[in-house]
Amino acid sequence: MNDIILEKLTSFDVADYEPIYLRALDIGDPLPPRMGNLVKVVMGMRRSGKSYRLYQEVKALLALGVSADQICYFNFEDDRLDPITSEVGDQVIEAFASLHPGVLSRGIYLFLDELQEMQGWGAWLRRIVDTTKATIYVTGSSSQMLSREISTEFRGRALDFELLPFSFAEHVAAFLPKVDTNHPSMEERIALQQELLTYLVRGGFPATHGLPLSQSNALLQSYVERVVARDVVERHDVSRPRVAAAFARRVLATNAMLLSIRKVESDLRAAGLSTSRELLGDLLSYFEEAYLVFCVRQFTYSLAEATTSSQKVYAIDPGLALASARANTNALGQRLENCVYLELRRRNALGRMDTVSTYRTKEGNLEVDFVVGDALAQEPFGLYQVSADVSDKRTLKRELRALWQGLREAGLEEGTLVTLEGRETRHEQDGMRVRQVPAWKWLLKHDEFA
């Protein structure tokens, strides 16, 4: 019996990881153990809290009366196990069964953390699903594991869930638990506004909380380096790691802006790095697979247009974007826009690809930051504009003008203007309404048009 595997199994105690902050990601009620069960897969960037979401599920099972002897948690991200093959996976289950005789006949709850570290994990997991009476939870750090490999290996027998770093609402619940977010007092509203400013600097990666800003930035930068090294260069056998690292920094610095591959190629060549648009395009898709950034296209009903339309890029986290930017860069408005995009992504997690898009009006070519909708339904169902400060009348007029035009073209009656500063109010024109709402308030709500 493998001593390392045995030690990891016997030493696991979910109480050792307290406090375990509740995440808003709902992965449904636990399925009773049986052969052929659906596998629940939690995906996201490294260090975004996937392991703790599993710990949360373990605690829930224990609260429901499931015996700890039936719960097997194992993290495959351990260099002592290299090379991690399917044999290692078999040894994990065999060791757990030997520690708890009869558990395989009663049914086992398997929590397989960072399973993508196993070579040939898909075929192994499919065999376990088919031959073991189990309820299975899996985490992984590459969305390719979700979209391509799981769909190939399981053909509809897996449910996937995307976990992002802490949202502002989760951040407040974890670190300002005494604040009444439903009916905040004036002092609490001021505290929430100030906390949002802090969140836009530090972001939502759990481990950064409480660190001095310099250490928080260094930690976030190390996250980027590890993702590029492990989930991009190593995973895809990229032959130019310096180009990958430089391009990642450039993409993150372009947070909430249009990305020109042609311009980046020219700049990297000028800096002495040999590259091509084809390589940069591939790298960008790898960054998306690793949950480092998201590419957001313009809303269109045409599939042909969707494949060629320009893209804006949004970082996985506003703090990560700031930590990766130049020291003379602030870009508060871009990080607020980034934050709103991520929240819309969370609220529309059940939608199809490109449910959240940017929007250009047909008349005037005006930009609306986000349209939430599905072209299959032949209409958008929500328009959102984001601005750090609309105290200047010209700024407010510009932001509203784009919304009015977008609402007319979409046949909608109401849109939303999310602002960092200012009070909540409503604007009306020609039977249409725009709700102007402070960002802290909008981010704490969970209904679609809040």
C-alpha positions as CSV (number, residue, x, y, z in Angstrom):
1,M,0.0,0.0,0.0
2,N,1.3,3.5,-0.9
3,D,2.3,5.2,2.3
4,I,1.8,8.7,0.9
5,I,-1.7,7.9,-0.3
6,L,-2.5,6.3,3.1
7,E,-1.1,9.3,5.0
8,K,-3.2,11.7,2.9
9,L,-6.4,9.7,3.4
10,T,-6.0,9.2,7.1
11,S,-4.9,12.8,7.8
12,F,-7.8,14.5,6.1
13,D,-10.2,16.2,8.5
14,V,-12.5,18.9,7.1
15,A,-12.3,20.7,10.4
16,D,-8.7,21.5,9.8
17,Y,-9.7,23.9,7.0
18,E,-12.0,26.1,9.0
19,P,-13.2,28.8,8.5
20,I,-14.9,27.5,5.4
21,Y,-16.7,30.4,3.9
22,L,-19.9,29.5,2.1
23,R,-19.7,30.0,-1.7
24,A,-22.8,31.0,-3.7
25,L,-22.2,28.4,-6.3
26,D,-25.1,25.9,-6.1
27,I,-24.2,22.4,-7.3
28,G,-27.5,20.8,-6.3
29,D,-28.5,18.2,-3.8
30,P,-26.1,15.2,-3.3
31,L,-27.0,12.2,-5.4
32,P,-27.4,8.9,-3.6
33,P,-24.3,6.7,-4.4
34,R,-24.8,4.3,-7.3
35,M,-23.0,3.0,-10.3
36,G,-23.4,5.2,-13.4
37,N,-24.0,8.4,-11.4
38,L,-23.6,11.8,-12.9
39,V,-20.3,13.3,-12.1
40,K,-20.3,16.9,-10.7
41,V,-17.3,18.9,-11.9
42,V,-16.3,22.2,-10.4
43,M,-14.0,24.1,-12.7
44,G,-12.0,27.3,-12.3
45,M,-8.6,28.9,-12.2
46,R,-6.1,27.6,-9.7
47,R,-6.5,29.1,-6.2
48,S,-10.0,30.4,-6.8
49,G,-11.5,28.2,-4.0
50,K,-12.4,25.0,-5.7
51,S,-11.0,22.8,-2.9
52,Y,-12.9,24.8,-0.3
53,R,-16.1,24.4,-2.3
54,L,-15.6,20.6,-1.9
55,Y,-15.0,21.1,1.8
56,Q,-18.3,22.9,1.9
57,E,-20.0,19.9,0.3
58,V,-18.3,17.5,2.7
59,K,-19.6,19.6,5.7
60,A,-23.1,19.5,4.2
61,L,-23.0,15.7,3.8
62,L,-21.8,15.3,7.4
63,A,-24.7,17.6,8.5
64,L,-27.1,15.3,6.6
65,G,-25.9,12.4,8.6
66,V,-23.6,10.8,6.1
67,S,-20.9,8.8,7.9
68,A,-17.3,10.2,7.6
69,D,-16.3,6.6,6.8
70,Q,-18.1,7.0,3.5
71,I,-16.4,10.3,2.5
72,C,-13.1,10.0,0.6
73,Y,-11.3,13.2,-0.3
74,F,-8.1,13.2,-2.2
75,N,-6.1,16.0,-3.8
76,F,-4.0,14.9,-6.8
77,E,-1.9,18.0,-6.9
78,D,1.0,16.5,-5.0
79,D,4.5,16.2,-6.5
80,R,5.3,13.2,-4.2
81,L,2.9,11.1,-6.3
82,D,4.5,11.8,-9.7
83,P,4.0,10.4,-12.2
84,I,0.2,10.3,-11.4
85,T,-1.3,7.6,-13.5
86,S,-4.6,5.7,-13.3
87,E,-2.8,3.2,-11.0
88,V,-2.5,6.0,-8.4
89,G,-6.3,6.5,-8.7
90,D,-6.9,2.8,-8.2
91,Q,-4.6,2.8,-5.1
92,V,-6.6,5.7,-3.6
93,I,-9.9,3.8,-3.7
94,E,-8.3,0.5,-2.6
95,A,-6.6,2.2,0.3
96,F,-9.8,3.9,1.4
97,A,-11.7,0.7,1.1
98,S,-9.1,-1.1,3.3
99,L,-9.4,1.6,5.9
100,H,-13.2,1.3,5.9
101,P,-14.2,-2.4,5.2
102,G,-17.6,-2.7,3.5
103,V,-17.7,0.9,2.3
104,L,-17.8,0.0,-1.4
105,S,-21.0,-2.0,-0.9
106,R,-22.6,0.7,1.2
107,G,-21.7,3.5,-1.2
108,I,-18.8,6.0,-1.3
109,Y,-18.7,9.8,-1.7
110,L,-15.6,10.5,-3.8
111,F,-14.1,14.0,-3.8
112,L,-11.3,14.1,-6.4
113,D,-9.5,17.4,-6.3
114,E,-7.4,18.6,-9.3
115,L,-8.0,15.4,-11.1
116,Q,-6.5,16.8,-14.3
117,E,-3.1,16.1,-12.8
118,M,-3.7,12.4,-13.5
119,Q,-2.5,11.1,-16.9
120,G,-5.5,9.7,-18.8
121,W,-7.9,10.8,-16.0
122,G,-10.9,10.7,-18.3
123,A,-10.8,7.0,-19.1
124,W,-10.0,6.2,-15.5
125,L,-12.9,8.2,-14.1
126,R,-15.3,6.7,-16.6
127,R,-14.3,3.2,-15.4
128,I,-14.8,4.3,-11.8
129,V,-18.3,5.7,-12.6
130,D,-19.3,2.4,-14.3
131,T,-17.9,0.0,-11.7
132,T,-18.2,1.8,-8.3
133,K,-21.3,2.6,-6.2
134,A,-20.4,6.2,-5.7
135,T,-21.4,9.9,-5.7
136,I,-18.5,11.7,-7.4
137,Y,-17.3,15.3,-7.2
138,V,-14.3,16.5,-9.3
139,T,-12.4,19.7,-9.6
140,G,-10.1,20.8,-12.3
141,S,-8.1,23.9,-13.3
142,S,-8.6,23.9,-17.1
143,S,-11.9,24.6,-18.9
144,Q,-10.6,22.3,-21.7
145,M,-11.1,19.5,-19.2
146,L,-14.7,20.6,-19.2
147,S,-15.6,21.4,-22.8
148,R,-13.6,18.9,-24.8
149,E,-12.4,16.0,-22.6
150,I,-15.4,15.5,-20.4
151,S,-17.8,15.8,-23.2
152,T,-15.8,13.2,-25.1
153,E,-15.4,10.8,-22.1
154,F,-18.8,11.1,-20.5
155,R,-21.3,12.0,-23.3
156,G,-23.9,13.7,-21.1
157,R,-23.0,11.9,-17.8
158,A,-21.3,15.0,-16.2
159,L,-22.6,18.2,-14.8
160,D,-20.2,21.1,-14.9
161,F,-20.1,24.2,-12.6
162,E,-17.8,27.2,-13.0
163,L,-16.3,28.7,-9.8
164,L,-14.8,32.2,-10.0
165,P,-12.9,33.9,-7.2
166,F,-15.0,35.5,-4.5
167,S,-17.7,37.9,-5.8
168,F,-18.2,41.1,-3.9
169,A,-21.3,39.7,-2.3
170,E,-19.3,36.6,-1.1
171,H,-16.5,38.9,0.0
172,V,-18.9,40.9,2.2
173,A,-20.6,37.8,3.6
174,A,-17.2,36.4,4.6
175,F,-15.4,39.5,5.9
176,L,-18.2,41.9,6.9
177,P,-20.7,39.4,8.3
178,K,-22.4,41.9,10.7
179,V,-23.4,44.3,8.0
180,D,-27.1,44.3,7.1
181,T,-26.8,44.2,3.3
182,N,-30.6,44.2,2.8
183,H,-31.3,47.3,4.8
184,P,-27.9,49.0,5.5
185,S,-27.7,52.0,7.7
186,M,-25.9,55.2,6.4
187,E,-22.8,54.0,8.2
188,E,-23.1,50.6,6.6
189,R,-23.6,52.0,3.2
190,I,-20.4,54.1,3.5
191,A,-18.6,50.9,4.8
192,L,-19.8,48.9,1.8
193,Q,-18.8,51.6,-0.7
194,Q,-15.3,51.7,0.9
195,E,-15.1,47.9,0.9
196,L,-15.9,47.9,-2.8
197,L,-12.9,50.2,-3.5
198,T,-10.8,47.7,-1.5
199,Y,-12.2,44.8,-3.5
200,L,-11.4,46.5,-6.8
201,V,-7.8,46.7,-5.7
202,R,-7.3,43.3,-4.0
203,G,-9.9,41.2,-5.9
204,G,-11.6,38.0,-4.7
205,F,-8.8,35.4,-4.5
206,P,-9.3,34.1,-0.9
207,A,-5.6,33.8,0.1
208,T,-5.0,37.5,-0.5
209,H,-7.3,38.6,2.3
210,G,-5.5,40.2,5.2
211,L,-2.1,40.4,3.4
212,P,-0.2,43.7,3.0
213,L,-0.9,45.1,-0.5
214,S,2.7,44.4,-1.6
215,Q,2.4,40.7,-0.6
216,S,-1.1,40.4,-2.1
217,N,0.2,41.8,-5.5
218,A,3.2,39.4,-5.3
219,L,0.9,36.4,-4.6
220,L,-1.4,37.3,-7.5
221,Q,1.5,37.7,-9.9
222,S,2.7,34.3,-8.8
223,Y,-0.7,32.9,-9.7
224,V,-0.4,34.2,-13.2
225,E,3.1,32.8,-13.6
226,R,1.9,29.3,-12.4
227,V,-1.1,29.3,-14.7
228,V,1.0,30.3,-17.7
229,A,3.7,27.7,-16.8
230,R,1.5,24.7,-15.9
231,D,-1.8,25.2,-17.7
232,V,-0.5,26.8,-20.9
233,V,3.2,26.2,-21.6
234,E,3.4,22.7,-20.1
235,R,-0.1,21.5,-21.0
236,H,0.1,22.6,-24.6
237,D,3.8,22.2,-25.1
238,V,4.3,25.8,-26.1
239,S,7.8,26.2,-27.5
240,R,8.1,29.9,-26.7
241,P,7.5,30.4,-22.9
242,R,8.8,33.9,-22.9
243,V,6.3,34.9,-25.5
244,A,3.5,33.3,-23.5
245,A,4.5,35.1,-20.3
246,A,4.8,38.5,-22.0
247,F,1.5,38.0,-23.8
248,A,-0.3,37.1,-20.6
249,R,0.9,40.3,-19.0
250,R,-0.2,42.3,-22.0
251,V,-3.6,40.7,-22.1
252,L,-4.2,41.3,-18.4
253,A,-3.1,44.9,-18.9
254,T,-5.8,45.2,-21.6
255,N,-8.5,44.4,-19.1
256,A,-12.0,45.6,-20.2
257,M,-10.6,46.9,-23.5
258,L,-10.4,45.7,-27.1
259,L,-7.5,43.5,-27.8
260,S,-5.6,43.9,-31.1
261,I,-3.5,40.7,-31.8
262,R,-1.9,42.6,-34.7
263,K,-0.7,45.4,-32.4
264,V,0.6,43.0,-29.7
265,E,2.5,41.0,-32.3
266,S,4.2,44.2,-33.5
267,D,5.0,45.3,-30.0
268,L,6.5,41.9,-29.0
269,R,8.6,41.8,-32.1
270,A,9.8,45.3,-31.4
271,A,10.8,44.0,-27.9
272,G,12.9,41.3,-29.5
273,L,10.4,38.4,-29.1
274,S,9.8,36.3,-32.2
275,T,6.1,35.5,-32.5
276,S,3.1,35.4,-34.9
277,R,-0.6,36.2,-34.9
278,E,-1.3,32.5,-35.1
279,L,0.7,31.7,-32.0
280,L,-0.9,34.7,-30.1
281,G,-4.3,33.5,-31.1
282,D,-3.6,30.0,-29.8
283,L,-2.2,31.4,-26.6
284,L,-5.3,33.5,-26.0
285,S,-7.5,30.5,-26.3
286,Y,-5.2,28.7,-23.9
287,F,-5.5,31.6,-21.4
288,E,-9.3,31.2,-21.7
289,E,-9.1,27.5,-21.1
290,A,-7.1,28.1,-17.9
291,Y,-9.6,30.7,-16.7
292,L,-7.1,33.5,-16.8
293,V,-9.2,35.7,-19.0
294,F,-12.5,35.7,-20.8
295,C,-13.0,37.0,-24.4
296,V,-16.3,38.8,-24.9
297,R,-17.6,39.4,-28.4
298,Q,-20.1,41.8,-29.9
299,F,-23.8,40.7,-29.8
300,T,-24.9,39.4,-33.2
301,Y,-27.5,37.1,-34.6
302,S,-25.0,35.8,-37.3
303,L,-22.7,33.0,-36.6
304,A,-20.4,34.2,-39.3
305,E,-20.1,37.6,-37.8
306,A,-19.6,36.1,-34.3
307,T,-16.4,34.3,-35.5
308,T,-14.8,37.5,-36.8
309,S,-16.1,40.3,-34.6
310,S,-13.7,42.2,-32.4
311,Q,-13.2,41.0,-28.8
312,K,-12.8,42.7,-25.4
313,V,-10.9,40.8,-22.8
314,Y,-11.8,40.6,-19.1
315,A,-9.5,39.2,-16.4
316,I,-10.7,36.5,-14.0
317,D,-10.4,39.0,-11.2
318,P,-10.0,42.8,-10.9
319,G,-7.2,42.5,-8.3
320,L,-5.3,40.1,-10.6
321,A,-5.6,42.6,-13.5
322,L,-4.3,45.4,-11.3
323,A,-1.4,43.4,-9.9
324,S,-0.3,42.5,-13.5
325,A,-0.5,46.1,-14.8
326,R,2.2,48.7,-14.8
327,A,2.8,50.6,-11.6
328,N,1.6,53.9,-13.1
329,T,-1.8,52.4,-14.1
330,N,-5.0,52.8,-12.1
331,A,-7.9,52.2,-14.5
332,L,-10.5,52.1,-11.8
333,G,-13.3,52.3,-14.4
334,Q,-12.0,49.3,-16.2
335,R,-11.8,47.2,-13.1
336,L,-15.4,48.2,-12.2
337,E,-16.4,47.1,-15.7
338,N,-14.5,43.9,-15.2
339,C,-16.3,43.3,-11.9
340,V,-19.7,43.9,-13.5
341,Y,-18.9,41.4,-16.3
342,L,-17.9,38.7,-13.8
343,E,-21.1,39.2,-11.9
344,L,-23.2,39.0,-15.0
345,R,-21.4,35.8,-15.9
346,R,-22.2,34.4,-12.5
347,R,-25.9,35.3,-12.7
348,N,-26.2,33.8,-16.2
349,A,-24.1,30.7,-15.6
350,L,-26.8,28.5,-17.1
351,G,-26.8,30.4,-20.4
352,R,-25.1,29.3,-23.6
353,M,-21.7,30.5,-24.8
354,D,-21.7,34.3,-25.4
355,T,-24.8,34.9,-23.3
356,V,-23.0,38.1,-22.1
357,S,-21.8,40.2,-25.0
358,T,-20.9,43.8,-25.8
359,Y,-23.2,45.8,-28.0
360,R,-22.7,48.4,-30.8
361,T,-25.8,50.3,-31.8
362,K,-26.7,50.3,-35.5
363,E,-27.4,54.0,-35.3
364,G,-24.4,56.1,-34.2
365,N,-22.1,53.1,-33.5
366,L,-22.4,53.7,-29.8
367,E,-21.1,51.2,-27.3
368,V,-23.2,49.6,-24.6
369,D,-20.9,47.7,-22.3
370,F,-23.0,44.6,-21.9
371,V,-26.0,43.0,-23.4
372,V,-27.3,39.8,-21.8
373,G,-29.2,37.6,-24.1
374,D,-29.4,34.6,-26.4
375,A,-29.5,35.0,-30.2
376,L,-31.6,31.8,-30.3
377,A,-34.4,33.7,-28.7
378,Q,-33.9,36.4,-31.3
379,E,-33.6,39.3,-28.8
380,P,-31.4,40.6,-26.0
381,F,-33.1,40.8,-22.6
382,G,-30.9,43.2,-20.6
383,L,-28.6,46.2,-21.4
384,Y,-26.0,47.3,-18.9
385,Q,-23.7,50.4,-18.9
386,V,-20.9,50.8,-16.4
387,S,-19.2,54.1,-15.4
388,A,-17.0,54.9,-12.5
389,D,-18.4,58.5,-12.2
390,V,-21.3,60.2,-13.9
391,S,-21.2,63.4,-11.8
392,D,-20.2,65.3,-14.9
393,K,-23.3,66.0,-17.0
394,R,-21.5,65.4,-20.3
395,T,-20.4,61.9,-19.1
396,L,-23.9,61.0,-17.9
397,K,-25.4,62.2,-21.2
398,R,-22.9,60.1,-23.2
399,E,-23.6,56.9,-21.2
400,L,-27.4,57.4,-21.4
401,R,-27.3,58.2,-25.1
402,A,-25.9,54.8,-25.8
403,L,-28.4,53.1,-23.6
404,W,-31.4,54.9,-25.1
405,Q,-30.3,54.0,-28.6
406,G,-29.6,50.4,-27.5
407,L,-33.0,50.0,-25.8
408,R,-34.8,51.4,-28.9
409,E,-33.0,48.9,-31.2
410,A,-33.6,46.0,-28.9
411,G,-37.3,46.8,-28.2
412,L,-36.6,47.0,-24.4
413,E,-38.1,49.3,-21.9
414,E,-35.5,49.3,-19.1
415,G,-31.8,49.3,-18.9
416,T,-29.3,49.6,-16.0
417,L,-26.5,52.1,-15.4
418,V,-24.0,50.8,-12.8
419,T,-21.9,53.6,-11.2
420,L,-19.2,53.7,-8.6
421,E,-20.2,57.1,-7.3
422,G,-23.6,58.7,-6.9
423,R,-27.0,57.9,-5.6
424,E,-29.7,55.6,-7.0
425,T,-32.0,57.3,-9.4
426,R,-34.1,56.7,-12.5
427,H,-33.9,58.4,-15.9
428,E,-36.8,58.3,-18.4
429,Q,-37.2,59.0,-22.1
430,D,-39.9,58.1,-24.6
431,G,-41.4,55.5,-22.4
432,M,-38.0,53.9,-21.6
433,R,-36.3,53.8,-18.2
434,V,-32.7,53.5,-17.1
435,R,-32.1,52.7,-13.5
436,Q,-28.9,54.2,-12.2
437,V,-27.7,52.2,-9.2
438,P,-24.5,52.3,-7.1
439,A,-22.2,49.4,-7.9
440,W,-22.0,48.2,-4.3
441,K,-25.8,47.8,-4.2
442,W,-26.1,46.2,-7.6
443,L,-23.3,43.7,-6.8
444,L,-25.1,42.6,-3.6
445,K,-28.3,41.7,-5.4
446,H,-29.1,38.4,-7.1
447,D,-32.2,39.2,-9.3
448,E,-31.4,39.8,-12.9
449,F,-32.4,43.4,-13.1
450,A,-31.3,44.5,-9.7
